[in-house]
């Protein structure tokens, strides 16, 4: 489909959309204008009705003032108990009737005795017979001794809600022994105006669709007029939600609520009509607009689009396919978007050249620190060779403790730390330390620092005079990083381990130079971090041996050459085997026998430790089942955990799957961890140990007495077993201090309900001493070296035969 046809279809569809949007917008405008008009009408209506209520209330008050002050009222009440009252009653009644005629909106005027009985009552259109007034409003006036009160009541005679006003009549008492004026309440004036008489003049402002409603402070209707459906609907809402627009039974109502008095609210309602009903011409105009938009607009827009846009675009497409073609001057000089597009196209070649230069800079520049990146390092080294630099050093830097900061405070602060480290290292590089640097699109002879990625950096130091000068620079950097870094509101510290390789002393191969500096850096970390180490050929041999061990571990796992050896745990008093510790070994057909101290660190670093541990778990389950069948015993198996495994949920899920598949209860599996491993992240260690014990596993603190030993760890972490390292009792028989410490540990473990295992027991004296100290289990060469899984059953049979002899040796 050609672009012109697509444009025509698009314009046609857009015309339909604009038509719909225009119609909807016009309707919204009309409705909004109508709503605003209704709002103004409602404001005027509510104000007039409030004014009407105020006028009616003031009118009743004025009538009451007139009657109360009139001497006829005073005379009437003074003669109430005499014969004069009989003669004066008709005259006073005519007086009251005359007042009522002057105020046509008033429907009833009556004089009440204090008990509420009507003595004089004049009313228009209803019976004038006197009655007893009983209403909450009158009771309130009478009970609270109020002087006057206005409110709304239901009037039985008028059968409507009325505005009623009560005024107390008080006369000065003739009998007064105090000598001071004293007033006595002798009755009340009650004036009633039907609510329709109040709003009749105000209603003329609107039509029959307007209604006033009266509610009390509780939201109860005192007057609802002819709005039963609306009033029922409003009763379902809180009064604070009445104000505004409401739709009730397909009718729209505008409601306004105004406070008239402390206890009375006036609710004005206005029933509205659809705004479009009032403008039938709208449909005619809308139809004509639709015809115009559907027929004329697409044709006109299509013609203009073809002339102004499509034809120039076709020319531009041809020019892009033919680079020699020169665009017509009239297209280049246009002052619209097409002209801008043409000029942008003509300048594209120069822009591409600039972009290529910028991309080259980005390829060799680290986005976070602005330093040269990993891609720039080989070029920096080659630049030294090309400039005939006879001697230069490569420093390989790896931050110590950066991961902890990054994990604890987040990547944002980790990035700030890397930027701060880069600035501090640069501040330690003097001009005569280094003069090779990448800048823009070329390499210059300025000071340089390279960020390889993560927390790794390198420094190229040309012209160094042997390893001493390079190490001096390295130690200066290490010293500078000892000071803390302030990251916004946080202070952190990191160190750095630095490896140094020299050109051409160590190698003339630049790739090897990088590798040798890396080897030296790893050696610095092995020596305790915050070290600077110069490369030595033995490092390469060590790394080669390390690589060979890595291959051996992978080969052993792939070829099922991982073996589990077991060392028994024996009760020194009963001389019975009560468990085994599982120890992983590699016996490779290709690489020979490899001990754990060689391959465990490699397995941890290469993420192979989980596979090794799972192989041990399976061996423990097999041995547990064999012992159960052969000896009808359920012996627990201890398995060592690595620090890197404590925060891996998937590993422990795999362990659970192995136990479930081999039908071994979790209570017979004991996980051993060292103090050093849980110190790497105490929170993770505590949560993992708690989870394991909750699942039913047993936990053991291994090598207690080595490294960071603290009795506080026994209380901070929950363990089932405490394993005391052999360093505690090598000379325990001659060292009273060691004996006292051992007794303290035993008592503390006992109070914490922990079993105590002494490992590394080799002599009868040590065995006897451990038995006397009350150690629960012992483990060591005195009973057995670690044995292969296949030799355990035979060993147990032999052990049973010789256990009596061992018991005698311990007891003696």
C-alpha positions, 0 to 999 in steps of 0.5 A, a space after each residue: 500500500 502506497 504512502 498516499 493511500 495510507 495517508 488518505 485512509 488515516 485522514 478519513 479515520 481521523 475525521 471520524 475520530 474528530 467528529 466523535 470527539 467534537 460531538 462529545 466535547 460539545 455535549 460536555 460544554 453544553 452540560 457544563 454550561 447548564 450545570 453552571 446555570 443551575 448552580 447560579 440558580 440554586 445559589 440565588 434560590 437558597 439565599 432567597 429561602 434563607 432570607 424568607 425564613 429570616 423574614 418570617 422569624 423576624 415577623 413572628 418576633 415583631 408580633 410577639 413584641 407588639 403583643 407583649 408590650 401592649 397594655 391590653 395584654 398586661 390588663 388581660 393577665 392581671 384580670 385572669 382570676 377576676 370577674 373582669 376577665 369575663 368581660 374583657 375576654 371578647 375584647 382581647 380576642 378581637 384585639 388578637 384577631 385584628 393583629 392576625 389580619 394585619 399579617 396575612 402569612 401568619 396562620 394562628 395566634 394564641 395566648 397560653 397559660 403556663 401549663 400550655 392550655 390555650 386561653 385565647 386562640 385565633 386561626 384562619 381556615 381552621 377551628 378556633 377552639 382552644 386546646 392543650 399545646 403539647 410539643 417538644 418545643 413548648 416543653 423545652 421553653 417551659 422546662 428550661 424557662 426560656 424567654 423565647 424560642 423559634 422552631 418547626 412543628 407539625 400542626 394537626 389542624 393545618 396538616 403541615 409543618 409550621 414555623 412556630 414562635 414562643 414568647 414568655 409573658 412575665 408581669 411584675 408581682 404585686 406582692 413583693 416583700 423584698 422591695 425589689 421588682 420581681 417578675 412572675 411568668 403568667 403565660 406564653 404567646 404562640 405564633 404559627 406560620 405554615 411553611 408554605 406561606 413562608 416559601 410561596 413568594 420565594 418559589 416564584 423565583 423558580 418553577 415547580 421543580 424547586 423544593 425547600 426541605 427542613 432537617 434538624 441537627 440529627 438529619 431528620 426531615 421536619 419538612 420534605 414537601 413533595 420529594 418523597 423519592 429524593 428524601 428517602 434517597 438522602 436518608 441513606 446518606 450522611 448529611 455531609 454528602 448531601 451537597 451536590 448532584 444526585 441521580 434518583 430514579 432517572 432524575 438529576 437533582 441539585 442539592 444545597 444545604 445551608 445552616 439556618 440556626 443551631 439546630 435547623 438546616 435548610 436543604 434546597 433541591 432543584 430538579 434539572 433537565 437534560 441540557 441538550 433538550 433545550 437546543 434541538 438545533 444542535 442535531 442539525 448543526 452536528 449533521 452538517 458538520 459530519 457531512 463536511 468532515 466526512 466528505 470535504 475534509 479528507 479530500 482537502 487534507 489529502 491534496 495538501 498532504 500530497 503537495 506539501 509532504 508526500 512529494 518532497 518525501 519521495 524526493 528525499 527517499 530518492 536522494 537517500 538512495 542516490 548519494 550523488 543527487 543534490 536536493 532542489 534548492 527550494 526544498 532545502 530553503 523551506 522554513 517548515 518541518 520538511 525543510 528541516 528534515 532535508 537539512 538534517 539529511 544533508 548534514 547526516 554525514 558530518 554528524 555520523 563522523 562526530 558520533 563515531 568519535 563519541 562512540 569511540 570515547 564511550 567504548 574506552 570510558 567507564 560511565 560511573 567514574 569517567 576513568 578508562 575502562 577494561 577496553 582501554 587497558 591493553 591500549 594503555 599498555 601497548 602505548 607504553 611499548 610504542 613510546 619505548 618506555 623501558 620499564 613500567 609496572 602494572 598495579 592490580 587493585 581489588 577493594 576489601 569489604 566493598 561487597 559488604 557496603 554494597 549489600 548493606 547500603 544499596 547500589 546507589 551508595 556503592 556507586 558513590 563509594 567507587 567514585 570516592 575511591 577513584 578520586 582518592 587513588 587519583 589524588 595519590 598518583 603524582 605526575 612522575 608516577 604515571 604518564 599514560 592516559 586515555 583522553 578523548 580519541 587518543 592516548 596522552 602521557 598524563 597520569 592514569 587509573 583504569 576501572 576494570 569493573 565492579 571494585 577492580 582497578 588497575 594503574 599503569 606506572 611507566 618509568 618505575 625503577 624496579 618493584 620498590 618504587 611501584 610498591 611505594 606507590 601502592 602503599 601510599 594508596 593503601 594508606 590513603 584508603 584507611 580513612 573512612 568515606 562519607 556517603 551522604 549520611 553514612 560513613 564507611 571504610 574499605 581497604 584494598 589489596 594490590 598486586 604488582 607485575 613489572 615489564 619487562 622483568 616479569 614478562 614482555 607479554 602484555 596479556 601475561 602482565 595483566 595475569 601476573 598482576 592478578 596473581 599477585 593481587 590474590 596473594 595479597 588477599 591471602 596474606 590478610 588483605 590491605 597488602 601490596 605484593 610483587 609478583 613472584 614466579 611461585 605465584 604462577 605455580 600456585 595458580 597453576 596448582 589451583 587451576 589443577 585442583 579446580 579441574 580435579 573437583 569438577 572431574 570428581 563431581 562429574 565422575 562420581 569420585 567424591 567420597 565420604 569418610 566417617 569418624 565415630 563419636 563415642 560416649 566415654 562412660 559407656 564406650 558406645 558409638 553414638 554418632 559419626 562426623 561425615 568428612 568429604 574427600 576426593 579420590 580421583 582416578 586422574 588427580 589422586 587423593 585430595 584433602 579438604 583443605 585443598 579443594 573446599 576453598 576452590 569449591 566455595 569460590 567456584 560454586 561447587 560446594 553445594 554439590 559436594 555437600 549433597 553427595 555427603 548427605 546422600 552418603 550419610 543417609 545410606 550409612 544411617 540405613 545400613 546401621 539401622 538394618 545391621 545393628 537396629 540403631 538410629 545413629 545421628 550423622 554430623 555434616 559440616 556446612 560452609 559459610 557461603 551455604 547459610 543464605 541459600 534456601 535452594 540448597 537446604 530445599 535440596 537437602 530436604 528432598 534427599 532426606 525425604 527420598 531416602 526416608 531419613 528423619 531430620 532429627 538424625 542429621 546434625 549440621 556443624 558450623 564454625 564461629 568464623 562462618 557465622 561471624 561473616 553475617 550474624 543475622 543470616 547465620 542466626 536465622 538459618 540456625 533457627 530455621 534448621 532447628 525448627 525443621 527438626 535438624 540438630 545444630 552444632 558449634 564446631 571448633 569452639 576455642 579457635 579464632 573468635 571464641 566467645 561464650 556470648 555466642 553460646 547465648 546469642 545462637 541456639 545450638 544443640 551441640 558444642 564441639 571443643 577444639 583440641 587446643 583446649 586440652 592438649 596440656 589440660 592435665 598440667 594447666 589449671 587455668 585450662 581445667 577451670 575454663 573447660 569446667 566453666 564451658 561444660 557447666 554453661 553448656 549444661 545450663 543451656 541444655 547443650 551436649 559437649 563433644 571433645 574432638 581430637 582426643 588421642 591419648 588415654 590421659 586425655 580420654 580419662 580427663 574428658 570423662 572426668 569433666 563430664 564431656 558427653 562424647 569424644 572423637 579422635 584417633 584414640 578410637 579411630 581415624 576417619 574411615 571410608 563409608 564401606 569400612 564403617 559396619 566392620 569397624 562397629 562390629 570390631 569396636 563392640 568386641 573391644 569396648 570393654 577393654 577401653 572402658 577399663 582403660 578409661 576407668 583406670 
